[in-house]
Amino acid sequence: MSFKSGFVTILGRPNVGKSTLLNTIIGEKVSIVSPKPQTTRNKILGIYNSQNAQVVFTDTPGIHSSANKLDEYMQKSIDTAKQGVDVLLLVLDGTKPIKQGDIDWINSFSKYKNVIVVINKIDDTSFEKLYPQLSKLNDLEHVKEIYPISAKTGKNVDELLKNIIDLLPEGVPYFDQDSYTDKSVRFMIAEIVREKALWLLQDEIPHGIACEVIEYKEDDKKVVIDLDIICERDNHKMIIIGKKGSMLKEIGTRARQDIEKLLGKKVFLNIFVKVRADWRNKESYVESVGYNKTDL
């Protein structure tokens, strides 16, 4: 039996469900998920392994206009993720009308050999609403397939994955068969904490925070982690901490539970909140919390 391997990039606007789709395919929590736009900041590899295939998926930040140094990093991560790929997955939100801007965006990838359009969130709409939208995509000649799916429930995701593998060339594995991401444990821990903050904090704060593991100590039974949440303003710091530390405690409790699942050990998580004014506009700060363009 031949072995298929290759690279697939997932592109789409904020909140269309790219990270949820990646996590569903991989079967592990590779990319954090929240209802806030631009939850994903890095391009994140998720590695799907089977007996006859290895598919290396890249999740990307939601496409948006650049406003600061962090946004520039996110845009570069999108640009590099589009290079040298075997399949492009272009994800749309099935609960929203398909507009001419979406058609133009899909058409901008006409030079790519294998383009699949994914219409996500079909569990939140009806066939009567969805069908007229899908008909708008029928004339796109360079699109190989159009898949209505639900990344949340897994509906049609197996069929999508099978089609992706069919499009890949024969090859060899690029990563160990037991790997499911290229990201470090420190990165995954920082992202888990940021995810909990995204879910719990007020809308204006999450975009202005970053998380950084300062110290990581591990023995046979436990892991002790010191982590900083970086924010931009003193009043944001007070909100993150909460009354008598209640918000910070809730973020820490939720994060610790996920980190223990990740590491399979007892975790002692110490979180500190620090203010770095306007850090998203200062390249040295952006790089210091893990967003270095030279790494892309």
Secondary structure as GFF3:
##gff-version 3
##sequence-region A 1 296
A	DSSP	beta_strand	4	12	.	.	.	ID=ss1
A	DSSP	alpha_helix	18	26	.	.	.	ID=ss2
A	DSSP	beta_strand	44	50	.	.	.	ID=ss3
A	DSSP	beta_strand	53	59	.	.	.	ID=ss4
A	DSSP	alpha_helix	69	81	.	.	.	ID=ss5
A	DSSP	beta_strand	87	93	.	.	.	ID=ss6
A	DSSP	alpha_helix	100	107	.	.	.	ID=ss7
A	DSSP	beta_strand	115	120	.	.	.	ID=ss8
A	DSSP	three_ten_helix	122	124	.	.	.	ID=ss9
A	DSSP	alpha_helix	127	135	.	.	.	ID=ss10
A	DSSP	beta_strand	143	148	.	.	.	ID=ss11
A	DSSP	alpha_helix	157	167	.	.	.	ID=ss12
A	DSSP	alpha_helix	185	200	.	.	.	ID=ss13
A	DSSP	three_ten_helix	206	208	.	.	.	ID=ss14
A	DSSP	beta_strand	210	218	.	.	.	ID=ss15
A	DSSP	beta_strand	222	231	.	.	.	ID=ss16
A	DSSP	alpha_helix	234	241	.	.	.	ID=ss17
A	DSSP	three_ten_helix	243	245	.	.	.	ID=ss18
A	DSSP	alpha_helix	246	263	.	.	.	ID=ss19
A	DSSP	beta_strand	266	275	.	.	.	ID=ss20
A	DSSP	three_ten_helix	279	281	.	.	.	ID=ss21
A	DSSP	alpha_helix	283	288	.	.	.	ID=ss22
A	DSSP	three_ten_helix	293	295	.	.	.	ID=ss23
###
